[in-house]
Amino acid sequence: MASSCLVLLMLTALVASSSASTEWSTCNRMVDGPFLAKLARGACIASCIVQNCGSGDCENRGGRPTCVCNRCGNGGSTRCSEMLLLYLIILFVTFLVVRQWRMRQNLPKGPTPLPLIGNLPQIVYASMKTGGMAKGIQTFQKTYGKVFTLWLGPIPSVHIADYELAQEVMVKKGTKYADRYDVELFNIMRENRGVIVSNGQYWQEHRRFALHTLRNFGLGRNIMEQKIMDEFHKRFDDLEENRPKTGGKVEAHYLLDLLVGSIINQLLFSERFGKDKEEEFSEIKRMLSSTENIGVIEMGIPMWLMKTRFLKWRYDKIAAPTRRVLDFVGKHIDNKIQEVDKGNIELTEEGNDFVEAYLWRMKKDQKDGVEGSFDLFGLKVDLLDLWLAGQETTSTTLMWAVILLLNNPEVQEQVREELLKITENGNRDLSLNDKPVTPILNATIVEVQRLASILPVNLWRINKEDTVIDGQPVCAGVMLNAEISLIMADENNFKEPEKFNPSRYLNNEASDKHVVPFGLGKRACLGEAMARAELYLILGNILLRYRLKTEGTPPPAVSKNPHGIINHPHNCQFRRHASCRNSCVSDDLYKSVTHQGEKEVPHLTSLADMLCNRIVPWNLIEYFHSSKMNCQERDESCINAFKVAIQLGGSLGDIFKDQKITANVCRNILKCIE
């Protein structure tokens, strides 16, 4: 209120200065332009009135216009230009205060924002105090209810934290809230292209094309399951081959990233990341990880401010990886076009991969004379978005699953027991057709997605017209979002939401409908069906084969970057401990097979695991049963391995199925076991 009065006083003084007879030549020379000179003099007069000195004026002191009060003579050290700057700042701040006050009358309640910086100090404090962005925002939910407003700088954002209300707004009225808010940082090098940040007809065309193309590739059908399992087998065959070198230790993050990345890359480029291309994948991963370093608060900073010399270093750090990724996919597109030009690839509507289908669409539009939105730059951005959405979210969720199961071994054992039962002790792979009979695995995956909540803050939508949400007005043009991280931590729907408890869905304490990791409404993840298939098949078949353990204390189930746009868990190494596909094999019995004393022997571990999985490594059998060795000289652990195999298989015929074993070897094995 005081600022408003001061501005009115300044404007009054400006009018008074216009009729004064003082010579303005000095101010005109020293301050740029007669209008600014009058404004500077008006600022001086207003300042003197505030000081109860009657009035004041600009005088020439030392060759510069200086504000001097007529009565007290103060202000001799203050230039008129400085007074002008001061009052322009006051005018600007007053404008922001009045604007905020007027907008707050038409927005849901929330913490009181400060001019220009909004609620950023409160958000930062709450996030630091609670240990994460999602938990920080949750503190405002507890104070202001299921819909509230936070100001990111001068920009208001409305947050919905209730499932039923989110369904009403984002699903039933989804058309009104389908457009993304223009977050300038996300549009760096994108030019409003792609399927994540684009809007209007462009977004509709490209989302529809992506969905149609992925369905043609078998998304949600058996062919997709086959592609996932083919890559799964190839990746884990490589692990078993390297088992003697690694001692059974697995770098979880790299394994899961490479597995999921190879699946998505086959859909996009018809190429998997074999041993010869693992370094290429690592480079892509580094670039994509760099694009995720945007903080939630940074998304509210205007681009003009990001490009100032104070923040340009940060702008460059964010923009550079996006450029590198676009250049990278551009090279792959060029290679594909060259193959088409050479006649090695024939473009069809179905295509062998996303790039071929897109190039066919471009060619069709050109042939039909249609000036469509499909061009090479649009293809680059679509590929970038599909990579981010298809690889990073799924691999991160799987990593969270590993961490949570390492910290909750009793849940892991319940899942393994269920899987072994329905697959006849692991004699076949887990299939998507098994979903109806795996309630424990299903509940575990749902709980992993809920607790991981890998997007602490969703990408905002824009409210295009004045509306009312939960009885509170929401004016047009503001950011709007259903916060799935808050919805999935709602104490009204989840008792003790911070705990990992899959059984809550089995005993009807909670409903999985309230777990919405893929979003709501028209902007829900377009790869949801594929992601669900990957999570079920990959996690289920890992647990079917292996009991996961880690040396020492498991890593904590907390985010390593709680203030970023994606919640990444800590990395870990796990050991494929007791991978016999039967939970009746005790840890002590397994240890007797794989250890000499307290020391684990890698080749014995490999032998035991292969025997338990009905896989006999012929070279190891030849080694342990060569003519140079007699029964007494053979390692006791090897004998125990065959004993375990017989317990599980029932007969040597089952164990050595499809293997060509000489009668002499069989006699020696039987003699040792007896």
C-alpha positions in Angstrom: 0.0 0.0 0.0 2.9 2.4 0.8 4.5 1.6 -2.5 1.2 2.5 -4.3 1.0 5.8 -2.5 4.6 6.6 -3.3 4.0 6.0 -7.0 1.0 8.3 -6.9 3.1 10.9 -5.2 5.8 10.5 -7.9 3.3 10.9 -10.7 1.9 14.1 -9.0 5.4 15.5 -8.8 5.9 14.6 -12.4 2.9 16.7 -13.4 4.1 19.5 -11.2 7.5 19.4 -12.8 6.0 19.8 -16.3 4.7 23.3 -15.5 7.8 24.5 -13.6 10.0 27.2 -15.1 13.4 25.7 -14.1 15.9 25.4 -17.0 15.9 21.7 -18.1 18.9 21.9 -20.4 21.2 20.3 -17.8 18.9 17.4 -17.2 18.3 17.0 -20.9 22.0 16.6 -21.5 22.7 14.4 -18.5 19.6 12.2 -18.7 18.7 10.5 -22.0 15.7 12.4 -23.5 13.4 15.2 -22.3 10.8 12.7 -21.0 13.2 10.9 -18.8 14.6 14.2 -17.7 11.1 15.2 -16.5 10.6 11.8 -14.9 13.9 12.2 -13.1 12.9 15.6 -11.8 9.6 14.2 -10.8 11.3 11.5 -8.8 13.4 14.2 -7.1 10.3 16.2 -6.2 8.6 13.2 -4.8 11.6 12.2 -2.7 11.8 15.7 -1.2 8.1 15.7 -0.4 8.5 12.3 1.4 11.3 13.9 3.5 8.8 16.7 4.5 11.0 19.2 2.7 8.3 20.8 0.6 9.8 20.2 -2.8 13.0 19.8 -4.6 14.6 20.1 -8.0 17.5 19.0 -10.2 20.4 21.4 -10.0 23.7 21.5 -11.9 26.4 20.5 -9.4 29.8 19.8 -10.8 28.4 19.3 -14.3 25.8 16.8 -13.4 22.1 17.0 -12.5 21.7 16.5 -8.8 18.5 16.2 -6.7 18.5 18.9 -4.0 15.7 19.6 -1.5 14.7 23.3 -1.3 14.2 23.4 2.5 17.0 21.2 3.9 19.4 21.1 1.1 19.8 17.4 1.4 20.4 15.1 -1.5 23.4 16.8 -2.9 25.1 13.5 -3.5 22.2 11.9 -5.3 22.1 12.1 -9.1 18.8 12.6 -10.8 19.5 9.5 -12.9 20.0 7.5 -9.7 16.7 8.8 -8.4 15.1 7.8 -11.7 16.4 4.2 -11.4 15.2 3.9 -7.8 11.7 5.0 -8.6 11.5 2.8 -11.8 12.4 -0.1 -9.6 9.7 0.9 -7.1 7.3 1.3 -9.9 8.1 -2.2 -11.3 7.9 -3.9 -7.9 4.6 -2.1 -7.3 3.3 -3.4 -10.6 4.3 -7.0 -9.6 2.6 -6.6 -6.2 -0.6 -5.3 -7.6 -0.6 -8.0 -10.4 0.0 -10.8 -7.8 -2.7 -9.4 -5.5 -5.2 -9.3 -8.4 -4.3 -12.8 -9.7 -4.5 -14.3 -6.2 -8.1 -13.3 -6.0 -8.8 -15.8 -8.8 -6.5 -18.6 -7.7 -6.7 -21.4 -5.1 -5.1 -20.5 -1.8 -1.4 -21.0 -1.1 1.5 -19.5 0.7 2.0 -15.7 0.3 4.4 -15.0 -2.6 7.1 -12.4 -2.7 7.4 -10.0 -5.6 9.4 -11.4 -8.5 10.7 -14.5 -6.7 7.3 -15.8 -5.7 7.4 -18.8 -3.4 10.8 -20.0 -4.4 12.3 -19.4 -1.0 9.6 -21.3 0.8 9.8 -24.2 -1.8 13.6 -24.4 -1.4 13.4 -24.3 2.4 10.6 -27.0 2.5 12.6 -29.2 0.1 15.8 -29.0 2.0 14.0 -29.6 5.3 12.1 -32.7 4.1 14.8 -34.1 1.9 13.2 -33.8 -1.6 11.1 -31.7 -3.9 8.1 -34.0 -3.8 8.1 -34.1 0.0 8.6 -30.3 0.1 5.6 -29.7 -2.0 3.6 -32.2 0.1 4.0 -29.8 3.1 2.0 -27.2 1.3 -0.7 -29.8 0.5 -1.1 -30.6 4.2 -1.5 -26.9 4.9 -3.7 -25.8 2.0 -5.6 -28.9 1.0 -6.0 -30.9 -2.2 -5.6 -28.0 -4.6 -3.3 -25.1 -3.9 -1.2 -22.4 -5.7 2.6 -22.0 -5.7 4.4 -19.1 -7.4 7.5 -20.1 -9.3 9.0 -16.6 -9.5 6.3 -14.4 -11.0 4.4 -17.4 -12.5 1.6 -19.1 -10.6 1.2 -22.8 -10.8 -1.9 -24.7 -9.5 -1.3 -28.2 -8.0 -3.9 -30.9 -7.7 -3.1 -33.5 -5.0 -6.2 -35.6 -5.0 -7.0 -38.6 -7.2 -10.7 -38.1 -7.6 -10.2 -34.4 -8.4 -7.4 -35.2 -10.8 -9.7 -37.6 -12.6 -12.4 -34.9 -12.8 -10.1 -32.3 -14.3 -7.6 -34.3 -16.4 -9.7 -37.1 -17.7 -13.4 -36.1 -17.8 -12.4 -32.5 -18.9 -9.2 -33.5 -20.5 -9.6 -31.6 -23.7 -9.5 -28.3 -21.9 -6.2 -29.1 -20.3 -4.4 -31.0 -23.0 -1.8 -28.3 -23.9 1.6 -28.1 -22.2 2.7 -24.9 -20.6 5.6 -23.5 -22.5 8.6 -24.2 -20.2 11.3 -22.5 -22.1 14.1 -24.7 -20.8 12.5 -27.8 -22.3 12.2 -26.1 -25.6 15.9 -25.5 -26.0 16.8 -26.7 -29.5 13.3 -28.3 -29.8 11.4 -25.4 -31.4 8.1 -26.7 -30.0 8.6 -30.1 -31.7 8.4 -33.6 -30.5 5.7 -35.4 -28.5 6.5 -34.1 -25.0 6.4 -30.3 -25.2 4.5 -29.6 -28.5 0.9 -28.5 -28.6 -2.1 -28.2 -30.9 -2.4 -30.0 -34.3 1.4 -30.8 -34.4 1.2 -32.7 -31.1 -1.9 -34.5 -32.1 -0.5 -35.6 -35.5 2.9 -36.8 -34.0 1.4 -38.5 -31.0 -1.1 -40.3 -33.2 1.7 -41.4 -35.6 3.9 -42.6 -32.7 1.1 -44.7 -31.2 0.1 -46.1 -34.6 3.7 -47.0 -35.4 4.4 -48.7 -32.1 1.2 -50.7 -32.4 2.4 -51.9 -35.8 5.6 -53.1 -34.1 3.5 -55.2 -31.7 3.1 -52.9 -28.8 0.8 -54.8 -26.4 0.9 -58.0 -28.5 2.9 -61.2 -28.4 5.5 -59.9 -30.8 6.5 -57.3 -28.3 6.9 -59.9 -25.6 9.1 -61.9 -28.0 11.4 -58.9 -28.7 11.7 -58.2 -24.9 12.6 -61.8 -24.1 15.0 -62.2 -27.0 17.0 -59.2 -25.7 16.7 -60.5 -22.1 18.2 -63.9 -23.0 21.0 -62.4 -25.0 21.9 -60.0 -22.2 21.8 -62.7 -19.5 23.7 -65.2 -21.7 26.5 -62.6 -21.8 26.4 -62.4 -18.0 26.7 -66.1 -17.6 29.6 -66.2 -20.1 31.4 -63.6 -18.0 30.5 -65.2 -14.7 34.0 -66.7 -14.0 35.5 -63.3 -14.4 33.0 -61.3 -12.4 32.4 -63.9 -9.7 28.7 -63.4 -10.1 28.7 -59.7 -9.3 26.4 -57.5 -11.4 26.5 -53.8 -11.9 22.7 -53.3 -11.6 22.4 -49.8 -13.2 24.5 -50.6 -16.3 22.8 -54.0 -16.9 19.2 -52.6 -16.7 20.1 -49.5 -18.7 21.7 -51.5 -21.4 18.8 -54.1 -21.5 16.0 -51.5 -21.8 18.1 -49.2 -24.1 18.7 -52.1 -26.5 15.0 -52.8 -26.6 14.0 -49.3 -27.4 16.8 -48.9 -29.9 15.6 -51.8 -31.9 12.2 -50.2 -32.2 13.7 -46.9 -33.3 16.6 -48.0 -35.5 16.4 -51.8 -35.8 19.7 -52.1 -33.9 20.5 -53.7 -30.6 23.5 -52.7 -28.4 25.7 -55.8 -28.7 29.2 -56.0 -27.4 30.5 -54.0 -30.3 28.1 -51.1 -29.6 28.1 -50.9 -25.8 30.4 -47.9 -25.9 28.0 -46.2 -28.2 25.2 -46.8 -25.7 27.3 -45.4 -22.9 27.8 -42.2 -24.9 24.1 -41.9 -25.5 23.4 -42.5 -21.8 25.8 -39.9 -20.7 24.2 -37.3 -23.0 20.7 -38.2 -21.9 21.6 -38.1 -18.2 23.0 -34.6 -18.7 19.7 -33.4 -20.1 18.0 -34.5 -16.9 20.1 -32.2 -14.7 17.5 -29.5 -14.9 16.2 -28.6 -11.4 12.5 -28.2 -10.8 13.0 -24.6 -9.8 15.0 -23.8 -12.9 11.9 -24.7 -15.0 10.3 -21.5 -13.8 13.2 -19.1 -14.7 12.5 -17.0 -17.8 14.9 -17.6 -20.7 16.1 -14.0 -20.9 17.3 -14.4 -17.3 18.9 -17.8 -18.1 20.9 -16.1 -20.9 22.3 -13.3 -18.7 26.0 -13.5 -17.7 25.0 -14.7 -14.2 23.2 -17.8 -15.4 24.5 -18.4 -18.9 26.9 -21.1 -17.7 23.9 -23.0 -16.5 22.0 -22.5 -19.7 25.0 -23.8 -21.7 25.3 -26.8 -19.5 21.6 -27.7 -20.1 21.6 -26.9 -23.8 24.8 -28.6 -24.9 23.7 -32.2 -24.2 20.5 -31.7 -26.1 22.4 -30.5 -29.1 24.7 -33.5 -28.9 21.8 -36.0 -28.7 20.2 -34.4 -31.7 23.4 -34.5 -33.7 23.9 -38.2 -32.7 20.4 -39.3 -33.9 20.9 -37.1 -37.0 23.9 -39.2 -38.0 21.8 -42.4 -37.6 19.0 -40.9 -39.7 21.6 -39.9 -42.4 22.9 -43.5 -42.5 19.4 -44.9 -42.9 18.6 -42.4 -45.7 21.8 -43.5 -47.5 20.8 -47.2 -47.3 17.4 -46.2 -48.7 19.0 -44.3 -51.6 21.2 -47.3 -52.3 18.2 -49.6 -52.6 19.2 -51.7 -49.6 16.0 -50.7 -47.7 12.5 -50.4 -49.1 10.3 -47.9 -47.2 6.8 -49.2 -46.3 4.0 -47.8 -44.2 4.7 -50.4 -41.5 8.5 -50.0 -41.6 11.0 -52.2 -39.8 11.5 -49.4 -37.2 10.3 -46.0 -36.3 12.8 -44.1 -38.5 11.7 -46.1 -41.6 8.0 -45.5 -40.9 8.6 -41.8 -40.4 10.7 -41.5 -43.7 7.9 -43.3 -45.5 5.4 -40.7 -44.1 7.6 -37.8 -45.3 7.9 -39.4 -48.7 4.1 -39.9 -48.9 3.4 -36.2 -47.9 5.8 -35.0 -50.6 4.2 -37.3 -53.2 0.7 -36.1 -52.3 1.7 -32.4 -52.3 0.9 -32.1 -48.6 2.8 -29.5 -46.6 2.8 -31.6 -43.4 4.6 -31.3 -40.1 6.8 -34.4 -40.8 10.4 -33.3 -41.6 13.9 -34.4 -40.6 14.2 -32.0 -37.7 10.9 -33.2 -36.3 12.1 -36.8 -36.6 15.2 -35.9 -34.6 13.1 -34.4 -31.8 10.6 -37.3 -31.8 13.5 -39.8 -31.4 14.9 -37.7 -28.5 11.5 -37.7 -26.8 10.9 -41.4 -27.4 14.3 -42.2 -26.0 13.8 -40.2 -22.9 10.3 -41.6 -22.3 11.0 -45.2 -23.3 14.4 -45.8 -21.8 15.0 -43.6 -18.8 11.7 -44.1 -17.0 11.6 -47.9 -17.3 15.3 -48.5 -16.4 15.0 -46.2 -13.4 11.9 -48.0 -12.2 13.6 -51.4 -12.5 16.6 -50.0 -10.6 14.2 -48.9 -7.8 12.8 -52.4 -7.8 16.2 -53.9 -7.3 17.0 -51.5 -4.4 13.7 -52.1 -2.7 13.9 -55.9 -3.0 17.4 -55.9 -1.6 16.1 -53.9 1.4 13.1 -56.2 1.7 14.3 -59.8 1.2 11.1 -61.3 2.6 9.1 -59.7 -0.3 11.7 -61.1 -2.8 11.2 -64.6 -1.4 7.4 -64.3 -1.6 7.7 -63.3 -5.3 10.2 -66.1 -6.1 8.0 -68.7 -4.5 5.0 -67.6 -6.5 7.0 -67.6 -9.8 8.6 -71.0 -9.2 5.2 -72.5 -8.5 3.5 -71.3 -11.7 6.5 -72.1 -13.9 7.0 -75.7 -12.7 10.2 -74.8 -10.7 11.4 -72.6 -13.5 11.2 -75.0 -16.4 9.9 -72.1 -18.6 10.1 -68.4 -18.8 7.5 -66.1 -17.2 5.1 -64.8 -19.8 2.6 -62.0 -20.0 -0.1 -64.6 -20.0 0.8 -65.5 -16.4 -0.2 -62.1 -15.1 -3.6 -63.2 -13.8 -1.9 -65.8 -11.6 0.9 -63.7 -10.2 -0.8 -61.4 -7.7 2.3 -61.0 -5.5 4.5 -59.9 -8.4 1.8 -57.6 -9.8 1.4 -56.0 -6.4 5.2 -55.6 -6.0 5.5 -53.8 -9.3 2.7 -51.5 -8.4 4.2 -50.7 -5.0 7.6 -50.1 -6.6 6.1 -47.6 -9.0 4.2 -45.9 -6.2 7.1 -45.5 -3.8 9.7 -44.7 -6.5 7.5 -41.9 -8.0 10.3 -41.1 -10.5 8.8 -37.8 -11.5 8.6 -35.6 -8.4 6.9 -32.8 -10.3 5.0 -33.4 -13.5 5.3 -31.3 -16.7 2.7 -28.6 -16.4 -0.4 -28.1 -18.5 -1.9 -24.7 -19.2 -5.4 -23.6 -18.2 -6.7 -21.9 -21.3 -9.9 -20.4 -19.9 -11.3 -19.2 -16.5 -12.6 -22.2 -14.6 -13.5 -23.5 -11.1 -11.7 -26.4 -9.5 -13.0 -27.8 -6.2 -15.0 -24.7 -5.7 -12.0 -22.4 -6.1 -11.5 -20.0 -9.1 -8.6 -20.6 -11.5 -8.0 -17.8 -14.0 -6.9 -18.4 -17.6 -3.2 -18.6 -18.5 -1.8 -20.2 -15.4 0.2 -23.5 -15.1 -1.9 -26.4 -13.9 -0.9 -29.9 -12.9 -2.1 -33.1 -11.2 0.9 -34.1 -9.0 1.1 -37.8 -9.3 3.8 -37.9 -6.6 1.4 -36.4 -4.1 -1.5 -38.5 -5.3 0.5 -41.7 -4.8 1.5 -40.6 -1.3 -1.9 -39.6 -0.1 -2.4 -40.9 3.4 -6.2 -41.1 2.7 -5.5 -43.9 0.2 -2.3 -45.4 1.5 -1.7 -46.2 5.1 1.9 -45.4 6.1 2.7 -44.3 2.5 6.5 -44.1 3.1 6.7 -47.8 3.6 7.3 -50.5 1.0 4.3 -52.8 1.4 3.0 -54.7 -1.6 0.5 -56.6 0.6 -1.6 -53.5 0.9 -3.1 -54.3 -2.5 -3.6 -58.0 -1.7 -5.6 -57.4 1.5 -7.7 -54.6 0.0 -6.1 -51.9 2.2 -5.4 -49.9 -1.0 -6.4 -49.9 -4.6 -4.0 -49.9 -7.4 -6.2 -47.5 -9.3 -4.7 -44.7 -7.1 -1.2 -45.6 -8.5 -0.9 -43.5 -11.7 2.8 -43.5 -12.6 2.1 -42.9 -16.3 0.0 -39.8 -15.8 -3.6 -39.0 -16.4 -5.6 -37.7 -19.3 -4.6 -37.0 -22.9 -1.0 -36.4 -21.9 -0.5 -39.8 -20.3 2.6 -41.7 -21.4 2.1 -43.1 -24.9 4.5 -46.0 -24.2 2.6 -47.2 -21.1 1.7 -50.6 -22.5 5.3 -51.3 -23.5 6.7 -50.1 -20.2 4.3 -52.4 -18.2 5.3 -55.3 -20.4 9.0 -54.6 -19.8 8.6 -54.2 -16.0 6.7 -57.5 -15.7 8.9 -59.6 -18.0 12.3 -58.3 -16.9 11.8 -58.1 -13.2 9.8 -61.3 -13.1 12.3 -63.4 -15.1 15.2 -62.0 -13.1 13.6 -63.1 -9.8 12.7 -66.4 -11.4 16.3 -67.1 -12.1 18.2 -65.4 -9.3 18.0 -64.6 -5.6 19.3 -61.1 -5.4 21.7 -60.3 -2.5 24.4 -57.6 -1.9 27.5 -57.7 0.1 27.2 -55.8 3.3 24.3 -53.3 3.9 22.0 -52.7 0.9 22.0 -49.1 -0.5 19.3 -46.9 1.0 16.0 -46.7 -0.8 16.2 -42.9 -1.2 16.7 -40.7 -4.2 20.3 -39.6 -4.9 19.0 -36.4 -6.6 15.8 -35.5 -4.8 15.8 -32.0 -6.3 16.0 -33.1 -9.9 13.3 -33.7 -12.5 13.8 -37.5 -12.2 14.2 -39.5 -8.9 17.2 -41.7 -9.5 18.0 -44.4 -6.9 21.6 -45.1 -5.8 23.5 -47.6 -7.9 24.5 -50.9 -6.5 26.2 -54.2 -7.2 24.2 -57.3 -6.5 25.3 -61.0 -6.5 23.1 -63.6 -8.2 23.0 -65.7 -5.0 21.5 -69.2 -5.1 20.0 -69.0 -8.6 18.7 -72.6 -8.3 15.1 -72.3 -9.3 13.8 -73.9 -6.2 13.4 -72.0 -2.9 13.9 -75.3 -1.0 17.6 -75.1 -1.7 19.0 -73.5 1.5 21.8 -70.9 1.7 23.9 -73.4 3.6 23.6 -76.1 0.9 24.3 -73.6 -1.8 27.4 -72.4 0.1 28.6 -75.9 0.4 28.6 -76.1 -3.4 30.1 -72.8 -4.2 32.7 -72.2 -1.5 36.0 -73.7 -0.4 35.9 -72.9 3.3 34.8 -69.2 3.5 36.1 -68.4 0.0 33.7 -68.4 -2.9 35.1 -70.1 -6.0 33.7 -68.4 -9.2 33.9 -71.5 -11.5 32.1 -73.6 -8.8 29.4 -71.0 -8.5 28.9 -71.0 -12.2 28.8 -74.8 -12.3 26.3 -74.9 -9.4 24.0 -72.3 -11.0 24.0 -74.0 -14.3 23.2 -77.3 -12.9 20.4 -75.9 -10.8 19.0 -74.4 -14.0 19.3 -77.7 -15.9 22.2 -76.3 -18.0 25.3 -78.4 -18.0 28.6 -76.6 -19.0 30.2 -79.3 -21.1 33.7 -77.9 -20.7 33.5 -77.9 -16.9 32.3 -81.5 -16.9 35.2 -82.5 -19.1 37.6 -80.6 -16.8 36.3 -82.2 -13.5 36.0 -85.7 -15.0 39.0 -85.9 -17.2 41.0 -89.1 -17.3 43.8 -87.4 -15.3 41.6 -87.2 -12.2 40.2 -89.9 -10.0 37.2 -89.8 -7.8 39.2 -89.1 -4.6 40.9 -86.1 -6.1 37.8 -84.4 -7.2 36.7 -81.3 -5.3 34.0 -82.0 -2.7 32.1 -78.9 -3.8 31.7 -80.3 -7.3 30.2 -83.5 -5.9 27.8 -81.5 -3.8 26.8 -79.6 -6.9 25.6 -82.8 -8.6 23.8 -83.8 -5.4 21.9 -80.5 -5.5 21.1 -81.1 -9.1 19.8 -84.5 -8.5 17.6 -83.3 -5.6 16.0 -80.8 -7.9 15.8 -82.9 -11.1 15.2 -86.3 -9.7 17.5 -88.1 -12.1 20.7 -87.7 -14.1 18.7 -88.1 -17.2 16.8 -84.8 -16.4 20.1 -83.0 -15.6 22.0 -84.0 -18.7 19.1 -83.7 -21.1 20.2 -83.2 -24.7 23.8 -83.6 -23.7 26.1 -86.2 -25.3 27.8 -87.8 -22.3 29.9 -90.9 -22.5 29.1 -94.0 -20.4 32.5 -93.6 -18.7 31.7 -90.1 -17.5 28.3 -91.2 -16.2 29.9 -94.1 -14.2 32.5 -91.8 -12.7 29.8 -89.3 -11.6 27.6 -92.0 -10.1 30.5 -93.5 -8.3 31.5 -90.2 -6.7 28.0 -89.4 -5.7 27.4 -92.8 -4.1 
